[in-house]
Amino acid sequence: MPESYHQLNISYYQTIAEESVKVLSHVHSEFEIFYLLSGKGSFAIEKSNYNIKPGNLIIINNSENHQGFLAVEKNSEYIEIHFDPALLSPFSQTFNLYHCFFDRPKGEYNQLILNKPQQEKLLRLFTRMKDLFEHPFYADEVLKYTSLIELVFYINRLYLNFSYTDERQNLPEHLSNILDYIDENIQDELSLEILEKRFFINRSYLGRLFQKYLNISIHEYIIYQRISKAKELLLDGYSALDASKKSGFNDYSNFRKMFKKITQISPSAYIKKQYDENMHLGSPKAYRHQLVLASAASPDFIVTDLLWSPENVSAGDLVTFSAVVKNIGRGALPIGVILGVGFKVNDFTETWSDNYTQGLSPGETVTLTANNGQGGNPTWTAVAGTHQITAHVDDIGRIMESNTENNKLSKEIPVVVK
């Protein structure tokens, strides 16, 4: 059974598999570290299928589709750790702890084959972490946190010094070519008929190949790859609508439905959550995106007015907030980058605007109206009383501004009883 420390968002697993169970291909928001202690099995990640033996280590980032460990022997014992990538950021300015997770192609070099001394060292680090979770004591969160940092630091040292021969069990060439074609043409139509004609392969046989090597249907594989692509686009500043189109979803409502089904969160809420957490903690992806905007003269956004509709608010009304935003900086907001506004009611973010991507030159003004919010609702249900409303432009730090101290405007809104 997993044990977790929710403040640090770390889970520790040590499981004895009684039987071989296939797990559907999936992507999760955490990094994963897997270490096999005994038994044998395989681990499918993207287009690679790794044969795993005791002493083998697997590392997976938060954008790699993977199936999980498939044991071929009963009573295979392994350690599995999931953790939030943001936990590494405070120490990654001096040594890049993200290196082994991000600085490689998807689904490649996930496996480290360790010698005996390396296995012993790694096992000591795992054991220390395990003991901290199994025998908690007052204020032990610092030790749990540092044990994770020490573990990831050591894995990066192993990764940097590892001499790679291709330890992957490659997929059949014709299936690998099909997967490459799907990935390269993810925004286009990818029907069975198209794949069948292009690769001169019977659709039934193709379906069996996917089930045999990936344990997933063709349709499911394409959906997962499209959602993975959409997540990357959202983090690169695309609106949810543009991300849906560029990842191959012709129907936006279907995109939102599938995105929420797979990620358990709506596209707009996902981008807000990721930027809110990652930009605050300095994740590499968010930081790289920020550098692009910082390379020229920077914009500077202020809220010159805060509006709501209806203008005279009664308890129970559905209120829509708008903010008038002006760029008073020397640099322009590039086209394609989201200029967002969060609307807080009494210090709680109720709604937000995140669909404006048309750019904003110095001196220009734009009115941004809430298009999403808590539970997917772009309106606030008014409660009787007087409330402070705050509009915060670029509230989740997508853009490098020359001044971030002038991004808010607050007003009071009186709500009467009908």
DASUL-V396696 format. One record per residue. N is the residue number from 1. RES is the residue in one small letter. SS is DSSP state (H for helix, E for strand, - for the rest). Layout:
n	res	ss
N	RES	SS
N	RES	SS
This chain:
n	res	ss
1	m	-
2	p	-
3	e	E
4	s	E
5	y	E
6	h	-
7	q	-
8	l	-
9	n	-
10	i	E
11	s	E
12	y	E
13	y	E
14	q	E
15	t	E
16	i	E
17	a	E
18	e	-
19	e	-
20	s	-
21	v	-
22	k	-
23	v	-
24	l	-
25	s	-
26	h	E
27	v	-
28	h	-
29	s	-
30	e	-
31	f	E
32	e	E
33	i	E
34	f	E
35	y	E
36	l	E
37	l	E
38	s	E
39	g	-
40	k	E
41	g	E
42	s	E
43	f	E
44	a	E
45	i	E
46	e	-
47	k	-
48	s	E
49	n	E
50	y	E
51	n	E
52	i	E
53	k	E
54	p	-
55	g	-
56	n	E
57	l	E
58	i	E
59	i	E
60	i	E
61	n	-
62	n	-
63	s	-
64	e	-
65	n	-
66	h	E
67	q	E
68	g	E
69	f	E
70	l	E
71	a	E
72	v	-
73	e	-
74	k	-
75	n	-
76	s	E
77	e	E
78	y	E
79	i	E
80	e	E
81	i	E
82	h	E
83	f	E
84	d	-
85	p	H
86	a	H
87	l	H
88	l	H
89	s	H
90	p	H
91	f	H
92	s	-
93	q	-
94	t	-
95	f	-
96	n	-
97	l	-
98	y	-
99	h	H
100	c	H
101	f	H
102	f	H
103	d	-
104	r	-
105	p	-
106	k	-
107	g	-
108	e	-
109	y	-
110	n	-
111	q	E
112	l	E
113	i	E
114	l	-
115	n	-
116	k	H
117	p	H
118	q	H
119	q	H
120	e	H
121	k	H
122	l	H
123	l	H
124	r	H
125	l	H
126	f	H
127	t	H
128	r	H
129	m	H
130	k	H
131	d	H
132	l	H
133	f	H
134	e	H
135	h	-
136	p	-
137	f	-
138	y	-
139	a	-
140	d	-
141	e	H
142	v	H
143	l	H
144	k	H
145	y	H
146	t	H
147	s	H
148	l	H
149	i	H
150	e	H
151	l	H
152	v	H
153	f	H
154	y	H
155	i	H
156	n	H
157	r	H
158	l	H
159	y	H
160	l	H
161	n	H
162	f	-
163	s	-
164	y	-
165	t	-
166	d	-
167	e	-
168	r	E
169	q	E
170	n	E
171	l	-
172	p	-
173	e	H
174	h	H
175	l	H
176	s	H
177	n	H
178	i	H
179	l	H
180	d	H
181	y	H
182	i	H
183	d	H
184	e	H
185	n	-
186	i	-
187	q	-
188	d	-
189	e	-
190	l	-
191	s	-
192	l	H
193	e	H
194	i	H
195	l	H
196	e	H
197	k	H
198	r	H
199	f	H
200	f	-
201	i	-
202	n	-
203	r	H
204	s	H
205	y	H
206	l	H
207	g	H
208	r	H
209	l	H
210	f	H
211	q	H
212	k	H
213	y	H
214	l	H
215	n	-
216	i	-
217	s	-
218	i	H
219	h	H
220	e	H
221	y	H
222	i	H
223	i	H
224	y	H
225	q	H
226	r	H
227	i	H
228	s	H
229	k	H
230	a	H
231	k	H
232	e	H
233	l	H
234	l	H
235	l	H
236	d	-
237	g	-
238	y	-
239	s	-
240	a	H
241	l	H
242	d	H
243	a	H
244	s	H
245	k	H
246	k	H
247	s	-
248	g	-
249	f	-
250	n	-
251	d	-
252	y	H
253	s	H
254	n	H
255	f	H
256	r	H
257	k	H
258	m	H
259	f	H
260	k	H
261	k	H
262	i	H
263	t	H
264	q	-
265	i	-
266	s	-
267	p	H
268	s	H
269	a	H
270	y	H
271	i	H
272	k	H
273	k	H
274	q	H
275	y	H
276	d	H
277	e	H
278	n	H
279	m	H
280	h	H
281	l	H
282	g	-
283	s	-
284	p	H
285	k	H
286	a	H
287	y	H
288	r	H
289	h	H
290	q	H
291	l	H
292	v	H
293	l	H
294	a	H
295	s	-
296	a	-
297	a	-
298	s	-
299	p	-
300	d	-
301	f	E
302	i	E
303	v	E
304	t	E
305	d	E
306	l	E
307	l	E
308	w	E
309	s	E
310	p	-
311	e	-
312	n	-
313	v	E
314	s	E
315	a	-
316	g	-
317	d	-
318	l	E
319	v	E
320	t	E
321	f	E
322	s	E
323	a	E
324	v	E
325	v	E
326	k	E
327	n	E
328	i	-
329	g	-
330	r	-
331	g	-
332	a	-
333	l	E
334	p	-
335	i	-
336	g	-
337	v	-
338	i	-
339	l	-
340	g	-
341	v	E
342	g	E
343	f	E
344	k	E
345	v	E
346	n	-
347	d	-
348	f	E
349	t	E
350	e	E
351	t	E
352	w	E
353	s	E
354	d	-
355	n	-
356	y	-
357	t	-
358	q	-
359	g	-
360	l	E
361	s	-
362	p	-
363	g	-
364	e	-
365	t	E
366	v	E
367	t	E
368	l	E
369	t	E
370	a	-
371	n	-
372	n	E
373	g	E
374	q	H
375	g	H
376	g	H
377	n	-
378	p	-
379	t	-
380	w	E
381	t	E
382	a	-
383	v	-
384	a	-
385	g	E
386	t	E
387	h	E
388	q	E
389	i	E
390	t	E
391	a	E
392	h	E
393	v	E
394	d	-
395	d	-
396	i	-
397	g	-
398	r	-
399	i	-
400	m	-
401	e	-
402	s	-
403	n	-
404	t	-
405	e	-
406	n	-
407	n	-
408	k	E
409	l	E
410	s	E
411	k	E
412	e	E
413	i	E
414	p	E
415	v	E
416	v	E
417	v	-
418	k	-
